[in-house]
């Protein structure tokens, strides 16, 4: 399994979008079309192929099927995140950011022709049935998935709530296939969760960036302070695949002063070159200006942000902004590295394209594309090492390059064939339940906030920390004093 490379990422009936989305109208399509001449010779060639298929294919083919396939092919050949949204996919895209949708509750991708589970969503049918990150789905009901298009597999796994589906799964270190019967349900993803931790530390977890994430975050912070104002906060963005750009700006604005730069974007079209700040025009999409309700203590309370390789796009924007403004310490493992923005362009009443139009940059001008955010304190999933075999943006075929540092891509260890044997023999650590008493990274965040040494466990991206104390035991771990805050030009602030 270590030799396999992820070729694409998809999401199964769960509405998570591993990216930043911005919706624009049909007029934007016309404006873009007007800027470039139509390649008539290429259009004639396309028309010839279309006619040849219509007239000579062994079975009749509907015109719409051919056109849809051609559009999908054009987009899939660009980058891993551009895609054609047919009527069904477009409807789901419109509803998914509301946080409620039908399905199993798993994020999936493809690997060597099979459907692979990236992550089950907390408290969903898939998670309750025992689906785990890294599982290969080899059969859906009675149909093998080998060679099945990801979109087709997604459609098979969707269905009416309360209807059963049988997934046959191959799991690493499990010799026999695992057969799971899962009952589909309406998936309601709670974007924000919170609770009080030890000695006055508040814990807030964001699972994805939806329309109401910013307002929900403020509500949770107000509730945390009802009994006593927290003396510190932990913001957990682990396994958060992203979502809406304005939600990421709003969440950043909860912790930053007014009119601070959160992210900038740059692309070929003039309207793709923008600076997004913590001002109402950039984060507000309703009448509730929730940043006006942020308690004063939130702006200054000590803050640690938890990230991992499953933290992508919008969550990387938040982590990067808080890191660049020296508002928080980032702890965990290097993030996914998705530094591009997708625009939803409707092309008819019931279909659209999702098109990558720009790259985004942190306030200090860093591009994280195919590199990710490097934490201030690199701490593995638990004391034994990293738990999940997670791909990163750099592992995906046809991914965009990093225009600031083309040679600085960071692939996951599992795309390195030379390490396949080593990784196959590794005993998988126990999966992490975020926010629990056994959450190793959270424990280290609390150590940092309490002025105690942070235990730097072995991680794939770990590197020696200057001045770190690394005792001989326990094996694979050590302790280190957190590095000081980096200035915008300090080498420690670069992603390598």
N, C-alpha and C positions, 0 to 999 in steps of 0.2 A: 504494500500500500504506500510505502514511503516514496516509491518511484513515480507515483502518479502525480500529474499536475492538474490543477483546476483550470478548466477552460472557460467557464462562465459561471455567473451567479444568478440565481433566480429565487423567487419567493413564492411559497405555496399557500395560497388562500389565506394569507395572514396579513397582508397589507403593509408589511415593512418594506421600506424602500432604502436599499443600501446606497443612498446618495442624497444630493441636495436637489430639490425640485422647485421650479418656478413656473407658474402657469402664465401663458400669454394667449392673446386672441388670434383668430384666423388672420387678421390684418397683418400680423407679424410675418406670416408665411408669404403673403403677397409682396411685402416690402423686401424680403430676402430674395424672392424670385426676380424682382425687378432689378436687382443689383448685378445679376450675372446673365450673360446671354444663354439662350437655350442651345445645347449642342445637337443640331439637327441631324447630323450624320449618325450620332450615337442613338438618337431617338428612332431613326429608320432601322438601325440594327436591332434594337429592342422590338420594334414592330414586326420585323421579319421572324425573329425567334418566337414571338407570341403567336403569329400566324402558323408557323411550322408545328408548334405544339397543338394548337387548336385543330389543325387539319390532319395530323399524322399520329398523334399519341394513341396508344393501343385502346384507350377508353376515353369517352367524352370527358372534358374538363370544363367546369364553369369559368366564365370570364373573371368573376370576382376572386375565385381561388387563385388564378394565375397572377392577377394584379396584386393581391395581398401577399402572395409569396415573393413576388419581385420586390415589393417595398420592404418586406421583412429582410430579404437577402441584402439589399443595399445598406440597411442600417446595421445588421449584424456584422457586416464586414468592416465597420468603422472602428468601434471600440466596444468593450464589454458592457457598456451602460446605455448605449443608444439602442432603441428598439421600436418596433411597430406595435401599436396597441389597437387590436381589433375591438369590435363592439364590446365583447365580454371583458377584455383586459382594460379597456378604457373606463368602463363602469366601475370596475374594481379599483382602478387608480383614483377615481373621483371619490370613492367611499372610504378607501383604506386610511387616509390621513385623519378621518374622523374617529379612528380607534375601534371600529366595530365591523366585523366581516365574517363570512362563513369559511370554514375549513378545519384543518387539523391543528394548526399552530406550530408549524415548523418552517424554518428557513433552509432552503436547499440550493445545491449547485449541481454541476455535472463533473464526473471524473471518469475518464476512460470509458465513456459511453453509458455509465450508470448514474443514477440519481444519488447524490450524497447529501446527508444531513449536515448542514452547517451548525445549526443550533435549534433546539426546541424552545418555544417561548414558555416562560413561566406560567404555571397554573392553566394549562390548556390540555385538551384530550391527548395530544402527542406526548407531552411531558408526563402526564399521569400514567400513560400506558407503558412508559419506560423507554421511549425513543431517546437516543443519546447522540451527542455531537460526534461526527465521524462515521456513523452508521451508513452502509451502502444499501439502498433499497433495490433489491434485485427482482422483486415481483410486486405488482400492485393487483390485488385480487389474484386472478389466474394469469395475468399478462406479464411476461418478462419485460424488464426495462432496458435491457442491453440494446443500445442503438436508438432508443426512443427519444424523440425531441423533448427537451425540457418542458416546453409549453404544453405538449400533449400529456406528459406525466402530471403536470400541474392540474390540467383539466380533469384527469382521471381521479385525482385525489380530492378535488372539490366535490361538493354535493349538498343535498339538503341536510339540514340539521337533524340529528337523531338517526341517521342512516349509517350502517356499519361499513367498514372497509378493512381489508386484510393486507397488511404489509409484511413481506418476507424480507428479512434484513440479514446482511452479513456484517459481523462485528469483529473488529480486530481482537485477536487472542481468544475468540470463541469459535471452535472448530465446526460446529453445526449452525445452520441458519436459524435465526430467531423469528418466529411467526407471531405477529401482534395483531389482534383485532381491536380497532379503534372506532369509536362512535363519533361521527362528525358533530360539530356543534357551532353555534355562533361564538366567534372568538372576540372577546372584549379585552383589549389590551389596556391595562391601566398605565398610562404614560408615566405617572409619578407615584412613588411610594416613599414613605418616610417613617422614622421611629427614633426614639431616644436611645442613645447608647450609654455607656458607662461615663460617670463623672461629668455630666453636662455636655456631652458631645452629641450633636444632631446628625442623623444619617438620612440622606435623600438620594433615591435612585431614580434615574430617568431611563426608561426602556426604549423609547423612540420619540422622535420629535413630531408631534401632531399639532393640529390647529390650536388646541387649548393648553399645550404643555406649559407655556410661560405663566399663564394665569393659574394653572393647577399648582405649579411650583410655589408661587407666592402664597397660595392658600395653605400648602403644607408647612411652609416656613412660619406662617402666622400661628398655625396650630402647635408647632414645636415650641413656640415661645409662650404659650398660654400659661403653663405652670411656672417656668423659669426660662429666662433668655439663655440659649445655648452659648457656651464659651468658645465653641469651635464647631466646624461643620465638615462633613465628608460628603462630597458629591460623586456618586457612583455612575460612571458612564460605560462600564464594561459591557460588552456584547450589545451595545447600542449601535445599530447599523445606520442611523441617520434619519432623514426625513425632510421636513420643510425648512428652508433657509431662514424665513422670518422668525420661526420658532427658535432656531439656534441663536439669532441675534437677540431676541427677547430674553432667553435664558442667560446669555452673557451679560445683558444689561441689568439683570437682577443683582449681580455681584459687582458690576463696574459702575463708576460714576457716569453721569449723563454726558452724552455726545462724545463717547470714546469709540475709536475705530475698532470694529470687530473683525472684519474680513474685507478684502478687496477682490474683484474678479477682473479678468482680462481675456478677451477673445478677439476674433476678427471683426465682428460687427460692432459698431460704435455703442449700441445699447447694451453690449455685454461687458463694457468697461465701466465698473462702478465701485464706489466705496460705500460700505454699509456700516453705519454707526448706531449707537444706542439712542436713537431718536425715533419718535412715534411713526414717522413715515416709513421707516425701515423694518419695524417689528410689529406694528399694530394692524390687525385685520378685522377689528370689531370695535364696539363702543367702549369696552372695558379697558381703559389704559392701566393695566395691572402694575406697571412699573411705578406708578404713583402710590401704590399701596405697599411697596416694599419697605419693611421696617428698617430703621436707620442702622441697627446693629449688623444687618446682613452685609452691608457695604464694607465693613472693616473686620468682621470676625475672621480668625485664622481658618484657612480653607485648604483641604487636600482633595484633589480630583483623582479618582481611580479610573484607569484605562487598561485595555488589553488589545490583543490583535483583532478582536471582534468589534472594537470601537471604530466606527467609520464615518467619514464625511461630516455631517452636521455635528456629531459628537467630537470630531477632531477639530472643527472650527471653534467650539466652545473651549476645549482643552488648550488649543493653541493661543486663543485670545487671552485667557486667564493666565497662561504661562508667560506670554510676551509682555503683558502689563504687570508682571510680578504680583498678581493678585492671589495666586494659588501655587502650591507645589503639586506637580503631577507625579503620581506614583503608580507603578504597575509595569506592563511590558509595552513595547513599541506598538503603535496603533496600525490599523489596516493600510493606510496610505492612499485614500481616495480623495484626490484634490481637484475634482472636476464638478461642474454644475450642469445639470440636465434641465432643459426647458421642454414643457409639454406644449406641443403645437397641434391643435385640432386641425384635421384635414377634411373632416366631414361632420355631420351631426352626431355620429356615433363612433368615430375612430380618431386616432391621433398618432403622432410620433413623439417619442421621447428622444431628444437630440442633445448630445453634449455640445455646448456652445462656448464654454470658457473654463479656464483654470481659476482656482481661488488661492489666495495668499493670506497668511497670518498678518497681524498688525506690523510685525517687523519685516515683512516682505518675504517670509519663508514660503516656498512651495513644498507641500508634503506629498505631492503626487508620486506614487510608487516608493515612497520613503517612510511616511508616517511621522507621528509626533514621538520624539524620544523623551521618555519621562525624566524628571529630575532625579528620581530614585527608582532604579530598575529592580523590580521585585517580581519573582515568578509567581505562578498561580498558587503554589503552596510550598512547603518546606522541602519537598522532594523534587520539585521542578514544575515545568509547565504541564497543564492537563490536556489541552486541546491541540489537535493537529489542524491548525487553522491556516488557510491560504491567505496571502496578502495580495494587494493590488498588483504588485510586481510579478506575481505568479500567473496572472490572467493573460491569456493570449490577446494580442493587439491592444494592450493597455497603452495609454498615453505616456509619453516620456516626461521626465521632470525637466522643464525648460531652464530651471535655475542650476541644476546639477545633474546632467544627463547620465553621469557615471555613478551616481550615488544611490541607485535603486537598492532596496532591501527586500529580497525574497525570503520566504520562510525556509526553515531548515529542511522541510519535507519536500522541497523541490530540488534538493541536491542529491543526485543519484549516488554519489560517493558515500552518503551517510545512511543509505537505506538499511543496511545490515544493522548498524548501531541503533537506529531508531526502532527497528522491528523487534529488537531484543529488550528494549526498555520496558520496564514494568509501569503501566499507566498509573499515575497517582489517582487518588480518590477525587471524583468530580467535586467542584466547588459549589456550595449553596451561598449565593451572594447575600451578605448581610447577616449571616449566621455566626454563631460563636466559634465555628471552625474556619471562618473565612480568613486565610492567612494574610492576604494583602490588606484587608481591613484592619487586622491586628497591627500590621506595620504602620498603617496610617495613624492609628491611635498612639502607637509608640512615638511617632514623630510629633504629634500634637501634644503629647505629655512630656516631651523633652527627653525621651529615652532613645537608645540606639535602635536603628532600623535594621532588621535582619535581611540581608541581601541573599536570597536563595538563588540557586543556579537557574538561569534563564537563557534562552537561545541568543538573546540580544545583549546579555550582560557583558560588561567590560570592566576592567579594573577601575576602581574609584580611588583617586588620589587621597592618600591618608587613611584608607580603609584598613580596619583590623580584620584579618581573616584567620581565625583560629583553625587548627588542624581538624577539629571535630565540632559539630557533627559533619560528616562528609557531605560535600555539595552545598554547603551553606556557610555563612559567615556573618559578621556584623560590620556595619559601616555607618559613620556619621553622615547624614544627608549633606550633599554638596551645597555650597552657598548659591543664592540666587544669581542667575546669569544676566549680564548686560546684553543688549541687543547684538553686540558684536563679539561677545565672548565665545571662544571655541566650544565651550560646554553647551551652548545653546543651539549649536548646529546639529542637523540631522545627518548622520553618517551611514 
